[in-house]
Amino acid sequence: MPPELTERDGPDGPDADGGAVNGTINGTVNGTVNGATRLDDSAAALAGLDALDTPRVVQVPWWRRALGAGLPPLVALVLFLAVWQALWASALVSEVKIPAPIVVWDSFAQILASGEVWSVLWTSISRAFLGFLVALVLATPLGLLVARVQVVRSAIGPLLHGLQSLPSVAWVPAAVLWFGLTDSTIYFVVLLGSIPSIANGLVAGIEQIPPILPRVGQVLGARGLSSARHILLPAALPGYLAGCKQGWAFSWRSLMAAEIIAAGPLLGVGLGAFLKRGSDLNDMPTVIAAIFLILIVGIGIELLIFRPVERRVLRARGLAVSS
């Protein structure tokens, strides 16, 4: 005779309700655990993809950075001096055309000892910086107009590219006839040499901005100057910075050309005039010393101003691979 069913044992067998409850609880717990595991796996996968997309910043000791940055140029300089000395010692070229490195160094040391080099450097560098700053103020709104206004782009866009390819020295004779042998001639040539490069760099940077960014700015209420300040210029900063570097190089070259050609008592003695004076006196050591001074200023501005700014921009965008 089968055992009697109790109240606890349901019609489906002993402890049927308890089994159902346990099954529900186990299924819920297992599902929750499995779901959490899947979420963790997805998060780990996404983190791995982000790690692949973002460059890893490597901390490098300062002495290794200094060694890596200073040793290659030093080796190149030593090799250059060795080739120069060997060329002079071989007597293949007359000493008038290629003096010995020690003779050029003596001429350079005399310029330093006399103190004339500081006034010469100040004259040229102050002109270059003032002209470049004015060009920056004029070229930035011009680049924004060319990039965002189609009529302006069609009208003067090709002209900017043409002016950028035009040698700045071509403007010197016209500037002398217009302004005479004054500082206005120098600054006119510097502006025409640097403005097209800065404006074209900004236009190129704006063209590389994803279209979604200006649209989001419009939705958020950024229009006109507000859009240019908060969206266009920050997004186009790498291209804008490249244009500024090129604009500085063009302004420096334009300044040297103007100082060499438009020399006069009212203009003072800059690096270009100093180079021209050495050429007029057939003083080759002075000519080479002036060339080295021009080169040193160009490299110094790049290393002291533009290189740190460029590294900061790249680091802010997650593109720096070392610090």
FENTAGI-V319846 format. One record per residue. OMEGA is omega in radians with two decimals (NA if undefined). NEAR is the number of other C-alpha atoms within 10 Angstrom. Layout:
omega-><OMEGA/OMEGA>
near-><NEAR/NEAR>
This chain:
omega-><-3.08/3.14/-3.13/3.10/3.07/3.13/-3.10/3.13/-3.10/-3.13/-3.12/3.10/-3.11/3.03/-3.13/3.12/3.12/3.10/3.13/3.13/3.13/3.11/3.12/-3.14/-3.13/3.12/3.13/-3.14/-3.13/3.11/3.12/3.14/3.14/3.10/3.10/3.11/3.13/3.10/3.10/3.12/3.12/3.11/3.12/3.12/3.12/3.10/3.09/3.09/3.09/3.12/3.08/-3.07/-3.09/3.13/-3.12/3.13/-3.09/3.09/-3.12/3.11/-3.06/-3.09/3.08/3.07/3.14/3.13/-3.14/-3.14/-3.04/-3.06/3.14/3.08/3.12/3.10/3.11/3.12/3.13/3.12/3.11/3.12/3.13/3.11/3.12/-3.14/3.13/3.11/3.11/-3.10/-3.13/3.12/3.06/3.11/-3.10/-3.12/3.10/-3.12/3.13/3.10/3.12/3.12/-3.11/3.11/3.10/3.11/3.09/3.11/3.12/3.13/3.10/3.10/3.12/-3.09/-3.13/-3.12/-3.13/-3.06/-3.08/3.09/3.11/3.12/-3.12/3.13/-3.09/-3.08/3.11/3.07/-3.11/-3.12/3.13/3.11/-3.14/3.12/3.09/3.10/3.11/3.13/-3.11/-3.04/-3.09/3.08/3.10/3.10/3.10/3.12/-3.13/-3.09/-2.99/-3.12/-3.03/-3.13/3.12/3.13/3.13/-3.06/-3.00/3.10/3.09/3.12/3.11/3.11/3.10/3.12/3.14/3.13/3.14/3.09/-3.09/-3.13/3.14/-3.13/-3.02/3.13/3.13/-3.14/3.11/3.13/-3.12/-2.98/-3.08/3.13/3.14/3.11/3.12/3.08/-3.13/-3.07/3.10/3.14/3.13/-3.14/-3.13/3.08/-3.02/-3.07/-3.14/-3.12/3.14/-3.13/3.14/3.06/3.10/3.10/3.12/3.11/3.14/3.13/-3.14/3.11/3.05/-3.08/-3.09/-3.08/3.07/3.12/3.09/3.10/3.09/3.10/-3.14/3.06/3.13/3.14/3.08/-3.11/3.12/3.09/3.13/-3.06/-2.99/-3.06/-2.99/-3.10/3.09/-3.12/-3.12/-3.02/3.12/3.10/3.11/3.12/3.08/3.08/3.10/3.10/3.11/3.10/3.08/3.12/3.13/3.13/3.13/3.10/3.11/3.13/3.14/3.13/-3.13/-3.13/3.12/-3.06/-3.06/3.13/-3.14/-3.10/-3.13/-3.07/-3.09/-3.12/3.01/-3.13/3.12/3.11/3.09/3.08/3.14/3.13/3.08/3.10/3.13/-3.13/-3.11/-3.10/-3.05/3.08/3.10/3.11/-3.12/3.09/3.10/3.10/3.11/3.11/3.10/3.14/-3.12/3.12/3.13/3.13/-3.14/3.12/3.12/-3.06/-3.03/-3.04/-2.99/-3.12/3.08/3.12/3.14/3.11/3.12/3.12/3.13/3.13/3.11/3.13/3.12/-3.10/3.13/-3.11/3.12/3.12/NA>
near-><3/4/5/7/11/10/9/12/14/13/11/8/10/14/14/14/14/13/11/11/11/12/12/12/12/12/12/12/12/12/12/12/12/12/12/12/12/12/12/12/12/12/12/12/12/12/12/12/11/11/11/10/10/14/13/13/13/10/9/10/9/10/9/10/13/10/10/11/11/11/12/11/11/11/11/11/12/12/12/12/14/13/12/15/16/13/15/18/13/9/10/10/12/10/12/11/12/18/20/18/16/11/13/18/15/14/20/19/14/14/16/12/10/9/11/12/21/12/14/18/18/14/16/22/19/12/19/23/14/14/25/26/14/15/26/20/12/15/24/20/14/21/28/21/17/21/20/15/11/11/11/15/19/11/11/13/20/11/13/20/14/11/16/21/12/13/14/22/19/13/19/23/15/13/20/19/10/11/13/15/18/17/16/15/24/25/23/19/26/33/26/23/32/32/31/27/30/32/31/28/27/30/25/19/24/25/15/11/16/10/10/9/14/19/14/12/17/15/10/10/11/17/16/9/11/13/18/18/13/14/20/22/19/15/19/19/18/20/21/25/19/20/24/26/22/18/29/29/20/25/28/25/23/28/30/23/22/28/26/21/16/21/19/14/8/10/17/16/24/25/24/23/24/23/24/20/17/17/15/11/10/13/16/21/24/25/21/21/21/23/15/13/18/20/11/12/15/16/11/13/15/16/12/10/11/17/14/12/14/17/15/14/17/15/15/10/11/14/15/18/13/13/12>
